[in-house]
């Protein structure tokens, strides 16, 4: 599912749609899982937008300074800052992915034990 675009949403959605009527617990866990996956997708979308904006601003600033001063030193500094920003965004994305996998595993165990789902963060898209 991780290599299929939107597989992290389609997998829980298909299972929830197929099994939601068989048990209130399955319905609750399915909704919680979908809400969590949609929230994580929204977080990744925001990180992607921040990354693109950061790159655009720093490239534009470097180009302006290069034309003004005809020196590459500031352009090199902007490139280094851009790379640091991208590395930080990549690290946050990896940490977010690991956190998502852990939350899925923990809540799978909670479902097996008959306990309610607890995903954090989770925006309630489905009530």
C-alpha positions in Angstrom: 0.0 0.0 0.0 2.9 2.4 0.6 4.0 2.4 -3.0 0.4 3.0 -4.3 -0.5 6.7 -4.5 -3.1 7.4 -1.8 -2.8 3.7 -0.8 -2.6 4.8 2.9 -6.1 6.2 2.4 -7.6 3.7 -0.1 -6.7 0.7 2.0 -8.5 1.7 5.2 -11.3 3.2 3.1 -12.0 0.0 1.3 -11.8 -2.1 4.5 -14.0 0.3 6.4 -16.6 0.5 3.6 -16.7 -3.3 3.4 -16.9 -4.0 7.2 -18.4 -1.0 8.9 -21.9 -2.5 9.1 -20.7 -5.7 10.8 -19.6 -4.1 14.1 -19.7 -0.7 15.8 -16.0 -1.2 16.9 -14.9 -1.7 13.3 -16.9 1.4 12.2 -15.2 3.5 15.0 -11.7 2.2 14.2 -12.2 2.6 10.5 -13.3 6.2 10.9 -10.4 7.0 13.3 -7.9 5.4 10.9 -9.2 7.4 7.9 -9.2 10.6 9.9 -5.6 10.0 10.9 -4.5 9.2 7.4 -6.3 12.3 6.0 -4.7 14.5 8.7 -1.2 13.1 8.0 -1.8 13.7 4.2 -2.7 17.3 5.0 0.5 17.7 7.1 2.6 16.3 4.3 0.9 18.6 1.8 1.7 21.6 4.0 5.4 20.4 4.3 5.6 20.1 0.5 4.1 23.6 0.0 6.6 25.0 2.6 9.4 23.3 0.8 8.5 24.7 -2.6 8.0 28.2 -1.3 11.3 28.0 0.6 13.1 27.0 -2.6 11.4 29.6 -4.7 12.2 32.5 -2.2 15.8 31.5 -1.8 16.4 31.0 -5.5 14.8 34.3 -6.3 16.9 36.1 -3.6 20.0 34.5 -4.9 19.3 35.4 -8.5 18.6 39.0 -7.5 21.8 39.3 -5.5 23.8 37.6 -8.3 22.6 40.2 -10.8 23.2 43.1 -8.4 26.7 42.2 -7.2 27.9 39.7 -9.8 29.3 37.5 -7.0 28.5 33.9 -6.5 29.2 34.0 -2.8 25.7 35.0 -1.7 24.2 32.5 -4.3 26.3 29.7 -2.7 25.1 30.8 0.8 21.5 30.7 -0.4 22.0 27.3 -1.9 23.4 26.0 1.4 20.4 27.5 3.3 18.0 25.9 0.8 19.7 22.5 1.1 19.5 22.7 4.9 15.8 23.6 4.7 15.1 20.7 2.4 17.1 18.3 4.6 15.0 19.4 7.6 11.8 19.0 5.7 13.0 15.5 4.6 13.8 14.6 8.2 10.4 15.8 9.4 8.8 13.7 6.7 10.7 10.6 7.7 9.9 11.1 11.3 6.2 11.6 10.4 6.2 8.4 8.4 7.7 6.4 11.2 5.2 8.0 13.6 2.4 7.1 11.3 3.5 3.5 11.1 3.8 3.3 14.9 0.3 4.8 15.4 -1.1 2.2 13.0 0.6 -0.7 14.8 -0.4 0.6 18.2 -4.0 1.1 17.2 -4.1 -2.3 15.4 -3.1 -3.9 18.8 -5.8 -1.7 20.5 -8.4 -2.9 18.1 -7.4 -6.5 18.7 -7.7 -6.0 22.4 -11.1 -4.4 22.0 -10.0 -0.9 23.1 -11.0 2.3 21.3 -8.8 3.8 18.7 -6.6 6.7 19.7 -4.8 8.5 16.9 -3.0 11.8 17.6 -3.1 14.2 15.6 -6.4 13.6 14.0 -8.9 16.0 12.5 -12.4 14.6 12.5 -13.2 14.6 8.8 -15.6 11.6 9.3 -17.9 11.7 12.3 
